[in-house]
Amino acid sequence: MHDRPASLALAVATLFLSTGLAVAETETAAPAADPGSLRICASETEAPFSMKDAKGFENRLAEIVAKAMDRKPVFVWTPKPAVYLVRDFLDKKLCDLVAGVDTGDTRVLTSKPLYRSGYVFISKTDRPIRSWKDEAIKGMSRFAVGFGSPAETMLRSNGKWEDNAAYLFSLVNFKSSRNQYTRLDPARIVAEVADGHAELGVAFSPEVARYLKSTSVPLQVTMIPDDNVRGDGLPIPHHFDQSFGVRLGDAALLKAVDAAIVKARAEIDQVLADEGVLTLPSGS
């Protein structure tokens, strides 16, 4: 669920310095563990990854893997943002699986990668942008990007953040991102570029793929190279492997999830293709 953040893990770090589906409404109604089911931690408000109607593409991936394990998928829903799922649900044993964590996230045991993707530039077709070094960026002043994302880091490094901040905060009704999680709707990022309000949008491909497919305005979408550094030389990753996460110590469940991913690989890849996610070779 990379807010998809530079990644989900980065968002947490920043914050703290349908048919046939069984549903549990909140943490207070979370079902007891059952070996015949898989309790999936899920946010109601994390479109397009996870939505109350279970039409988020990560909801679908979790359902596919649960069925490949011969278990019934049971979503444990919360209105909280997905960044809280590990701390408030998985760690408290209210559910057993979180979708969309960065592979290697130390808060959990992570599965085999489901896919690898990266951040993309979104622009009008007459002004394609290929990298953060593109000279055209120097003349831009309006950027639609997620808070806490690699794009925010790059804008700060390039001296573009301060002049863009008022515009960006206007997109979230001037809600402060200080000491709280603030998410810019990825559909809004696409709309801002399509409507000409932003000269450049930057987002994680999986969070905007659905909206790029549905927009009536032709837009240029370019995968950002993964060779970006801050002004002090610190690398700023833009490509990420995405996995399922299970509780630390739950090696048996992790083994079963990994086996299910292998078994359901064709279905997983089809969901990603249908969503329009730009994927990269694993380990690239």
Summary of the structure (lengths in Angstrom):
residues: 284
radius of gyration: 18.6
end to end distance: 19.9
largest distance: 57.8
contacts: 963
relative contact order: 0.19
helix: 35%
strand: 23%
